[in-house]
Amino acid sequence: MSVESNFNPNDVGVDNGNFFGLPYSPFKSTVVFISVPWDVTTSYKPGTAKGPQAILAASTQVDIFDFDVPKAWEIGHGTVPINMDILKKSIANRKKAQEIIEHLEEGGSLEDEEIAKKQKKINKASIELNDYVYYTTCEWLDKGKLIGLVGGEHSVPYGYMQALGERHKEFGILQIDAHADLRKAYEGFTFSHASIMYNALGIKSVKKLVQVGIRDICQDEIDLANNDKRVALFDDFKLKYSSYEGKTWATQCDEIIEQLPNKVYVSFDIDGLTPEHSPNTGTPVVGGLTFHQATYLIKKVVESGRTIIGFDLNEVAPDKHSEWDANVGARMLYKLSNLMWLSNQTKSKSK
């Protein structure tokens, strides 16, 4: 009998190198998890490069019954082994980036010759990282897999978005985040974690960017959001104030989803949740969504008949004294993957 047929979802989670201890290889899976342990341009507190491994370790403690997707363990979730070479490159380049960040925080300029040299090296390393993500996701997309990308900082899904852009004429991005990430080359880093959505808007297939939970934003980002018709900003203040005045979360979710096209990519920064969910994330901000508000929104996307074509989960930073951040990250990863699968099943049944 195969390993899959012997699997008992009620048993203790096995540390077998797969997320959630599930028995499927990526080749035999419907959903494939690809980890990107990269944390180079984080502008406040580093540590998210350790996120994928921490989520992997915590995931075996997740009971795998899903109230929204019964028998979700039968879907077939496969795990591509974490590429430790990426982690090594991240560590090496983070040191250079930190020197640049500290130089700027002390009032220095990017015009400084030595700083400019280091900046050029960081941007080159980021391009190489984008290429790795692009070719890796292309490989699995060409095999017909649904992909969940696990970061790492929020810059890492750019290559994945490019790969999806070549396979879909148009799609929208649903971004759950504390930050707008619409800065152009923040701190001189072309592919900064704070620039992912600015860069994503350069992909021709991206027809809409719907931002939810944003509560830390600069003037340039506000101006871009107001002047680009592709951007729909549902900031955290507006969402909260509306709820205080009687508007239900269900109604607000409907308004959010109305802005999305039929194909949706979910970009989930864990700091989009309230800080008690992920206190050690790189740039925590007061406010945000609860775990269940976020999953309710994504479930409503599925119920609307839209198809989730992919997702990323980023900015989980483990703490050496607690597994809480990784625990929350693992549960969000499972929910995202199952709802992505469900949205594709709904599409198939409607044909």
C-alpha positions, 0 to 999 in steps of 0.5 A, a space after each residue: 500500500 502507498 504511504 498516502 493510503 496508509 495515512 491517518 489524519 487522526 494520528 500525531 503529526 509526523 516530522 517528515 519534511 512536509 508542511 503539516 506532516 502530510 504524506 504527499 510528494 509535490 509530484 503527487 500533489 495538487 497544491 505545492 508549497 515553495 519556500 523562499 527564505 529571503 530577508 534582505 531588504 527588511 527595513 525594521 527588524 530582520 528575521 523573516 528568512 527563518 519563517 518558512 522553517 519555523 512554519 514547517 516545524 509548527 505545522 505538524 501541531 495543526 489538526 488538519 480537519 478544516 471546517 470550510 473544506 472537509 477532508 482537506 488532507 485528501 487534496 494532496 499538499 506537497 512540499 518542495 524542500 527549503 533551498 538552503 542556498 537561498 538562505 545562505 545568500 540572504 544572510 550574506 546580503 542582509 549584512 550589506 543591506 543593513 549597512 546601507 539602512 544604518 547609513 541612511 538612518 544616520 542621515 547619509 546619502 545613497 550617492 556615497 560611493 561605497 554605499 552605491 556599490 553595496 546597493 548595486 550588489 543588493 539589487 543584483 542579488 534581488 534580481 537573481 532571487 526573482 529569477 529563482 522564484 520565477 523559474 521554480 514556480 514556472 516548473 510547477 505551474 507547467 505541471 498543473 500545480 496550485 502553488 502557495 509561496 512561503 516567505 521570507 520578506 514580502 519582496 519574494 513573490 514578484 517572480 511568481 507574479 510574473 509567472 502567473 502574468 504569462 499564464 493569465 491574460 488578466 488577474 487581480 491581487 488581493 493584498 492583506 497587509 499593514 503597509 501599502 508597499 507602493 514605494 518606488 525602490 525604497 531605501 534604494 532597493 529596487 525590489 524592496 519588501 516595501 516596493 512589491 506592489 509598486 513593482 507588481 503594478 508593472 506586470 501587464 496582466 495585473 488589472 486590479 490591486 485591492 488593498 485591505 487593512 492598510 494602516 501605515 502609508 506615506 504620501 507618495 503611496 497615497 498619491 499613487 493609490 488615488 491616481 491609479 484606477 487599478 488600485 482600490 484602498 480599503 484602509 484599516 481606519 475606514 474599515 474600523 470606522 464603518 464598523 463602528 457606525 453599523 456596517 457589518 464585516 460581511 457587507 464590507 467584504 462584499 464591497 472589497 470583493 466587488 473590486 476584484 476580477 474573476 481571477 485573484 492572487 492573494 498576497 498575505 502579509 502576516 502583519 495585516 493581522 492584529 499584532 497579537 497574532 504575529 508580535 515578532 513580524 518585521 514591522 508590526 503596526 497597531 490595528 489590523 484584521 483578526 484571523 477570522 476576519 481575514 479567513 472570512 474575507 477569503 472564503 467570501 472570495 471563493 463563494 463569489 465564484 472567483 478563482 484564486 490562482 495562487 497566493 503567498 504568505 510572508 513576513 512571519 518572523 519566529 521568536 526563539 522563546 515562542 512558536 506563536 508567530 509560526 503557529 499562526 502562520 501555519 494555520 493561515 497557510 493551511 486555510 489559504 491553500 485549502 480555500 485556493 483549492 476549493 475555488 478551483 473546484 467551484 470553477 470546475 463544477 460550474 463549467 
